[in-house]
Amino acid sequence: MMAKHKWRPFLDARAWAHEQRLRSATQWRELHKQGALPGDIPATPYYVYRAQWKSWGDFLGTGYIASQNRRYRSFEEARKWARGQGLKSNTEWLKLAAEKRLPEDIPTNVQQFYRSEWQGIADFLGNNYVATYNRKYRSFALAREWARAQSLQSGTQWREYSKQPGWLPRDIPANVASVYRSDWASWGDFLGTGNVGPGRHHWRSFTDARQWARAQELTSDADWKRRIKQPGWLPTDIPADPRKTYGAAFTSLGDFLGTGNLSSREYNWRPFHEVQIWAQEKKIDSLTEWRELVGATKEAWPKDIPTNPDLVYRKSKEWKGWEDFLGVPRMAKRSKDEERLRHELASVLPEIDLATRNIPIVGARTKNVDLCAPKLHLVIEFDGNYWHSAPESEARDKAKTQMLQEAGWTVVRIREHPLGLISSSDVQVPTKLTTFKRTVAVLKHLSKLGYVSQEAVAQYEAGGRSVGGANASSVIRETWMSFEEARVWVRAQGIKTQRQWIKLVNQEGWRPGNMPKYPLEVYRDRCATWGEFLGTGRKATFLREYRTFEEARKWAGAKQLKSRTEWVALAKLEGWRPEDIPSNVRGVYKSEWTDWGDFLGTGNVAPGSHVWRPFMSARQWAREQQLSTRADWHMLARNKALPQDIPASPQTVYEEWAGWPDFLGKTIKKNSTTP
């Protein structure tokens, strides 16, 4: 039981609580968590002052009464009030409740509270509204007769009109196809337009349809798609999409139209690896550049190389993404964008030194920068919205800018939308811009700052495309050190785990510029696990071979742990657990697992395996404790004052459960009527 404590008298405690102007029990608990309660005022006043306790509303001074403690009007009086409000639906009733316009003695959930007298929301509100599923509709023939008189042309029009209040008679449903499904044929039949649904259409034979199509002398698929949109051009018995209608008879639109053009799947393409070699010789680095190449060399494009290799080779499972196809090392996307932008800006601003990435700061660490023009004392940083959106990133960027400015440098940050500007020299650029458009935006900003002439910017913009792509491509492809060099370097650092790597990798200046932040991504073809890369030999969890359950349980029992909590805390400590015993024992050994008491050897029984006292006996014991509320019971359970064979959550254990008032022996107050 709880230790004796000298608490402040109830009236004094309540007076103090009123002074705090709290609005709810949640705010009271928050006050307790913050340690803001006086030592002589309890965190659980409802338990300590249970003899005088009325409600949280009384204790905090809000006047609020919990729903289960309120006294509501009788059903007849609540209904009389509701009918006087002129409401038309349950939605309007709920809106009234949400706006807190209900009297305090009328509940929001009237259907539930007055369930023994409830006859429907229409009866309660006093209108003639009938729920959809209870309505009686006119026959299909009469509904169709009315619909045809409206001169509608399609199901779409019907749906639009049926949304307008008052347009539909009350005995005609909006969802006619569903309500009249046994009589339904099509919208053309129901509206009288004569249009027939695709599944019921009588199409011209494939041979006749193809003969007609070839007679139109169309020259391409695009011609067909354009012409079928023209009203009246396509006969009603020829489908707009012959591929779907004629199945196996249809081979390609080129055959159907007589143009001889083949579909992608009919071409005899080169093997994937040959196409990949051809693509990598072009030294392009992205899907955007691939599309530019396709557009620029359309006439000379090899007939046996697809322009959409991702679609052609996907089914063969050879396709692994554009970076793999183009032979581009896997880097963070932002790194590539940054590298391309560096070379574009350097092509216009010759003072930029692409080789300078570190700036020495007197009395501080050397600062790594994205782009530097030493002669101009200018630093340019590219801040992508993915890596720089967190509050700590913005604080770090501000601190770096300030340090460089104090050292005599002008810092221009290119902030990707929606990132805000840090200083007046920064510029914001939209997301998903091409390298060329992004460069133009930055050059115009640098021109305003006096670093680039307007003539130079205009000359670059007139070119209409990026000019530094080849140089950027070479740098991107040669960015990282070889796998062998990377592995030698990282092993020399003495790093043993992925966690250690993550902790160190973000420290400025620790990692060489050509060492990737995500080595398993970049060197994915050479190693699959951190154990291989770091040289520890450790395997990923899903690759490990563990001891048998019996062996693991024997080892765990020897540790004399008392609970799951102890196991979880110790399992996180490096070296405490053998490599062949998992931390997640319950998951790994799920087929043999019973409970923690069995695994640790404590003998504690899991709730699902417990033999509980019968309900009647447990209820009798509970009533003898003379508790007032469920909260009192939980307080008893938290203080471990329950017998071992009585559960802390009896409502989840006993099928005979009839509610807390019944279990604790408290009578439920009847609803009283309003005088």
N, C-alpha and C positions, 0 to 999 in steps of 0.2 A: 504493500500500500504506500501512498505518497507520504513523505515526511511532513511533520507538523510545520506549519508556516503561519506567522502572524500577519494576516492580511488586513488591509484597511477596511473599515466597515463598508457595507454595501452602498449606503447613501452617499458616503464620501467618495467612494470609487466611481459611482455613477455621476456625481457632480464633476469630478475631474474629467471623465469621459465626455460629458457634454461640452466642456471647455475646448476639447480638441476639434470639435466640429467635423467629425468623421461621418461618412454617409453609409457605411456598410461594414459587415463583419470582415469582409476581405481587406478593407483598409485598416481595421483593427489588427488583423494578423500581420499585415505588412509593417505596422508600427512595432509589433512585437519582434519581428525578424530584424528590424533595425536597432533593436536594443533600446528603444525609446520609452518603454514602460517603466514607471517607478518600481522599485523593488518590492513594495507592499501592495501592488495591484497585479492580479494574476492575468496570465495570457488566456485562461479559460474561465472567464467570469461566470458563464452559464453553469459551470460545474461547481465552482467554489461557492457561489451565491445562489445555489439552486433553490433554496427555501424562499428567497425573495425574487427570484428571476421571473420576468414576464416575457421579454422579447429583446432582440437587438435594437429594435426601434425605440423601446423604452430606455434601454441602457445608454444608447448613443444620443438619444434626444431627437431622433428623426421622426418618430411617430409611426414609422413603417412597421407593419405587422406581417409576418410570414404567411403565405397563402394558407397553409394547413391550420393556422391559428385564427383565421378570420371568421367572422360570422356574416353570412350572406343572406340576402333577401330570399323569400320563397320563390319557387319557379313562377307562380302566377304573377307576382309583383315585378319580377325581373322581366318577364315577357311583356307585361303592360308598359313598362318603361321603354323597352326595345322597340315596340310597335309605334311608340310616339316619336321615334327619331326619323321615320320615313326612309329607312334603309332598304336597299333592293337585293343585296346579296351578302354571302358570307365574307367576301372580299372587303366590302364596305364596313362590315362589322369589325373585322380584324384591323382595318385602317383606323377606325375609331379608337380601338384599344391601344394601338401603337402610338397614337397621338395623346394617350392618357386622358381621354375624355369620358371614360366610364366611371360611374360612381364607385367608391371604394367597396361597397357591399354588393357589387355585381361582378362575378368572375369573368375573365377573358374566355376561358375554355368552357363555355356554357354547355356544349354538347356532352362533355365529360362530367361536369359537376351535377347537371340535372338529368343524368342519363336515364333514371327510372321514369321520368315524366316527358322525356324528349320525343318530339314528333316531327323533327326536321327543322331546318333553318327557315324555310318559308313560313311555317306555322309560328315560329318564334318572332320573326320580323314582321309578320302580318302582311305579306305580299303574296302574289299568285305565282311566284317563281317555282318551277319544278325542275329538279335536277335532270340533266340530259338522259341518264339511264332510266328515268321513270316516265319520260314523256311518251305520249301516244301520237304517232305521226300519221299523216294521210297516206293512202296507198301509193305504191310506186307509180301506177298509171296516172293518178291525179297530180302527183308531184312532178312527173315528167311533162304533163300538159301545161302546168304553171311555168316550168322552166323554159319550155320552148317559146312561150309567149314573151319572154324577156329579151329574145333575140341576141343572146350571148354567143360568142364564137369559139370559146375554148374553156377547158377546165381551169386555166389560169384566171380568166376573167371571172368565172364563178367564185373562185376562192377570194378574189379581191372584193367583189361585191358583197359576199356573205359576211365579211368583216364589218360592213357598215351597219350601225345600229338601226333596227327597224326595217331593214330591206327584206329579210326573209320572214315569211309567215312563221308563227311559233310552231306550227305542226309540219314544217319542212326542215329537215336537218341540214347543217352545213356540209357534213361528211356523207353525202348521199351515196357514194360508191361503197362505203362500209355498211351503212344502215340498210340499204337495198341490195346487198351483195348477191342475194339469190336471184334477183331479177336483172342485175346490172349487165349491160353489154359493153358500152363505151360512152365516152363523153359526146361523141358525134350523135349517137342514138338518143342520149338523154336531152341534149340541147337542141337536137333537130338539125345539126349542121351537115350530117352525112359523113363527117370524118370518121375513119375507122382506125382503131388502135393497131399498132404495129403487129401484134401477135395474131390479129384476125384478118390481116390484109391478104388479098389475092394478088400476088406479084406475077409479072410477066416471067416466062422461063428465062434461065440464065443465058441461053444462046440468043434468044430474041432481044433481051436487054443489052447484051454485049454488041449485037449487030446495030441496035439503035445508037448506042454510045459511040461506036466507031464512026458512024455516019455523021456525027457532029464535028469531026475533024479537030478535036482538041489536041493540044501539043504537050500538055503536062498535067501532073496531079493538081497543081495550083489552079489551072484553068477549070478543072472539074469542080473544085471546092468553091471557086468564085461563081461559076454559073449556077450551081444548085441553090445559091442564095437568092437568085433572081425569081420573083414570083411568076409562076406559070410556065417556067422553062422546062422543068422536069415532069414527064408524064406521071400521073398518079399511081400507075402500076409498075414504076421503076423506083427502087429505093435509093435514097441519098447515100446510104452506106452499103454498097453491094457486098462488101467483105463479110458483114454480119449476116446478111440475108441468104447468100448463096453458098456459104460454108466451103466445102472442099472443092467445089467447082471453080471458085474464085481463087486465082493464083496471085495476081498483082493488079494494081490499077493500070500499070503500063500495058498489060495484056488486055484488060477490059476496054481501054480506050484505043488500043492499037498503036500506041506510041513506041513500044519496044523498050521503054524504060523499066528497069528492074527494081524490085524492092530491095532493101538492105540485106535481107536474109537470103536473097537469090544470087548475090554476087559471090564470086570465088575469091575470097580475101586471102592475103598472105597470112602465114602463121603468126600468132601473136608476138613471139620473140623477135621475128624479123621486122614487124611493124614498130616494135619498141626500140630496136636498134636504130631504125630510120628516124624515129621521132627524137631520140636523144642526140643524134648528130646535128639537129637543128638548134640545140642549145637554148631552148625556151623553158620557162620555169613555172608556167601556170596555165590554167584552162583559158584565161583571158587571152594570153599570148598565143595559145593554140588556135583559138577562133580567129584572131587577127591574121595568123598565118594562112588559115583556110581561106579567108576572104581575099587576101592579097595574091594568092597563087591558085585561084579556083580553076583557071583554064589549064594550068600545067600540073594539077594535082594527079598523082598516080591513081589509075583506075582500080588497082587492087589494094589500096589503103583506105580504110573508112575514115570519114571525117568525124564520125561519132564512135570511136573505139570503145568507149565505156559501155555502150549498148551492145555492140557487136560481140565483144569478148566476155561479157558478164556471165552468160550462161555456161561458158566453158570453165568458169572459176579461175581463169588466169588473171582477170582484172583485179588489181589490189589498190586502185586509187591513182589519181593523176600524178602525185609525187613519185610513186614507184614507176609509172609508165614513162615519165619524162626524165627519170634519173636524178631527181632533185633530193638532196639530203633533207630528212624531216627536221624542220626547225619550227619554232613558234612562228605562226603566221606573221605576227608583227615584226619579227626579225627580218623577214624577207621584204616586207613593205618598207621597212626602215632602210635596208641596204639599197633598194632601188631608188628611194628618195635621195639618199646620200649622193649617188652617182649623177642623178639628174641635176641637183642643185650645184654640184661641183662643175658640171658642164657649162653653167652660166656664170658662176661666181668662182673665178680661178684662185682666189685667195684661200679657198677651202682646202685644207690638207687632210686627205682621206686617211693618211697613215697615222695621224695624231688622234688618239682616243683617250689619253690620260693627261690631266692638267695638274701640275704640282701646286699645292696650297700651303703657304708658309704657316707653320704651327698646326697643321692638320694633315689628314690623310690625302693622298692623291685622289682626285675625282675623275671617275670614268665618265666620258660624255659621248653623245651620239655623233655629233658633227662639230668641227672646230675650224675657225679661220684665225690662226694666231696673229697675223699681221693686223687684223681688224679688231682683235680682242673680242671676238664674237663666238658664242656657243649656241648651237641649235639642238634642241631636244625634241624627240618625237614621242608624244604621250598618247598611246592607244587607249581607247575607253575600256578595254578588257582588263589590262594590268594596272591601270591608274585610277579606277573608279572608287576603290576603298578609301575610307577616311584617312587611314594611316598612310596610304600611298600619296594622297594630296599633301599631308603634313610633311612627308619625306621630300616631295618635290619642292615645296616651299622652302624648306631648310636648305636644300641643295642650291636653289636659285639665289637665296640670300647670301650663302657662303661664297658663291662665285662672283656675285655682284660686289661684295666687300673686297674681293681680291682684284677688282678692276675689270671684270668681264661683263659684257652685255649678254643676257640670256634671253633667247627667243624660244618659247615653248610652242610647239605645234600641238594643240589640244583637240583631240577627236571628239566630236559631238557625242554625248551631251556634257562633256567635261567643261567646267567654267575656267575662265582665264585666271592665272595666278598674278600676273603683273601686266602693266600697260603695253609691254613689248610683245606679249603673246598673241597668237592667232588661233581661232577655232576653225576647224575644217569638218565638213560632213563625213559621215561614214560611207564606206563602200565606193569611194572615188577611185578612178583609175590612177595609175602613177602619174600620167601626164596631167590630168586635171588637178590632182593634189599639188603637183609641182607648180603649176600656174598660180594657184591660190597663194602658196607660200612666197613665190617670187614677187607677186604684187604687194604682199605685205612687207617684204624686205625692201622693196622699192620705196614704199612710204617712209620706212625708217632710214632711207638714204644709203643702203648698202648695195643696191643694184639699180642701174639706170633704167628708165622706162623704155628706152629703145631696145635694150637687151631683153627685157621681158616680152615686148611686142614681137621681136624676132623669134624668140623661142615659141611663143604661142602660135605664130603664123605657120610653124612647121607642122602642127597638128598631131604630133606623136612624140613619144619619149625617144631620147637619143642615147641614153646611157645603159640601155638594156643589156647589151653584150658584156660590158664590163661588170655590171652588177651580177649577171648570170655566172661569170667566172668566179667572182668572190663568193657567191652563195654556194657554189659547188665545191669550193675549196675552203669553206669556213672552218670546218672542224678538223682537229688533229686525227690521225688514223686511229683505228680501234686499238692497235697494239700500243701506240704511244699513250693513249688515254688510259689504258689499263695499267701501264707502268706508273704513270703519274699518280693515279688515284690510290694505288696500293702503297706508294711511298708515303702517302698522307696518314696511313695507319687506320683508315676508316673501316669499321667492321659491320656496320648496319646501314640500312636505308634511312633510318631515323637520324643517324649522325650526319649523313650526306645532306638531308633536307635542312638540318640545323645550320650547317656550314655554308651551303651553296648560296644563300642570300646575303652573306656577309660581303660587303663591297671590297673588291680587290683580292679576295681569297682565291677565286677561280680564274685561271688564264682565259683570255678572250676567246681562244679557239677550243675550249673545253665546254661541251654542251651541258646545259642545265638538266636536260632529260636524256641521259646517255642511253637508256634502254630503248628510247624511241629512235634516236639517231643510229645506233648500232644494232638495230633489231635483227639484222640478218646474221650477226656474229654471236650474240648472247641473248638469253631469254630471261635470266634471273639476276638479282643483285648479288647472290652468292658467287656466280660466275664472274661478274664484273669486278667485284671487290676482292675476289680470291679467298673468300672465307669458306667456300664449299657449302654454305647454307642453302637450302632449297626453299622455294615458296611453300606456304602452308599446304596448298592443295597437291604438292608433289611429294610431300614427306611420307615416310613409312614409320608408323607409330607402333609402340608396344601393344600387346593385347590388352583388353580391358582389365583382365584379372591382374596382370603385371602392373598396370598403371594404378589400379585400386590398392594393391599391396604397397606400392611406393607412397601413395598419398596417405594411407593409414598410418605409415611410420612417421609422418610429419606431425601427427597429433593436432591437426587443425580442428577448430570447433564449428566453423560455418563456411558457407559459400562466400561470404564477404571477405573472410580471411584469405581464401583461395584466390579470389579475383585480384586482391591487392598484391599478394606475393607473386602471382603468375606474371605480373607486369615487370618485375625486377629482373634485369638481365643476369643470366647465369644461375638463377635460383632453380629453374626447372630444366631437366634433361631435354635435349633436342627431340627425343623420340616420345615425349609426353606433351600433348597439346594443352594450350591454355583453355581452349573451348572443349573441355572433356564431354560435356553434355551433348554437344553437337556431333563430335567425332564418334562417340560411342553410343549414339542414340538408340541403336537396336538392343543394347544390353543395359541401358541406363534405367535405374529405378528412382533414386533420389540422392541428395547430397549426404544424408545420414549414412546411407549404405556405402557411398564412395569414400567418404572421409573416415568411416568407422565410428561415428559418434552415436549411432543408434537413433538419431532424430528421425521422425517419420514425416514424409512429405504430406501436405494437406490431402491430396487425392487418395492416399493410402491409409488415412487415419480412421480409427474405429471411434466414432463419436457417440456420446450419450444419446439415448432416444429423445425425440423432440419433446414429448410431454415432460420428461424428467428435466431436460435442459430449460424448458420454459418455466417450470416450477422454481428452479434455482434462480433464474433471472428475476422472477417476480419477488422472490424473497429479499433481493438486494435493494428493493424500493427505489429504483432509478426512475427518473422522470422522462428522459429523452434518449434518443439514439446517440447523441453526443456523449451522454454520461456513460453509456455502454462502451463506446470507443475509448473513452478515457480509462475505463477499467482494463480494457484489453491492452492499451499501451503501457500500463503500469504492471502488466503481467499478473493481474489479480484473478484471471479466469482459471478454472480447473482445466487440466490438460485435455479432458475429453469433451470440452465445450468450445465450439469454434468462435473465433473473433468475428466472423462474418456468417452468422447463422442463416441469413436470408439466401445464401448461395448453397447451403448444405441440405436444409430440410425441405422436402416436398410439401410438408404440411404447413409451411410458412403462410401466415395470414396478415403480416404487417407488424411494425414495431409496437404500436399500442397494445396489440394482442399479446405479443411476446413479453412485454414489460409489465403487462397487467394494468394498462392505463385505458380508461374508457374513452371512446371517441365522442366528442361533443356533437350533439345534433345541431343542424342548422336552425337558427332561430329566425323567426319572421320579424320584419321591421314593423315597429308599432305604427 
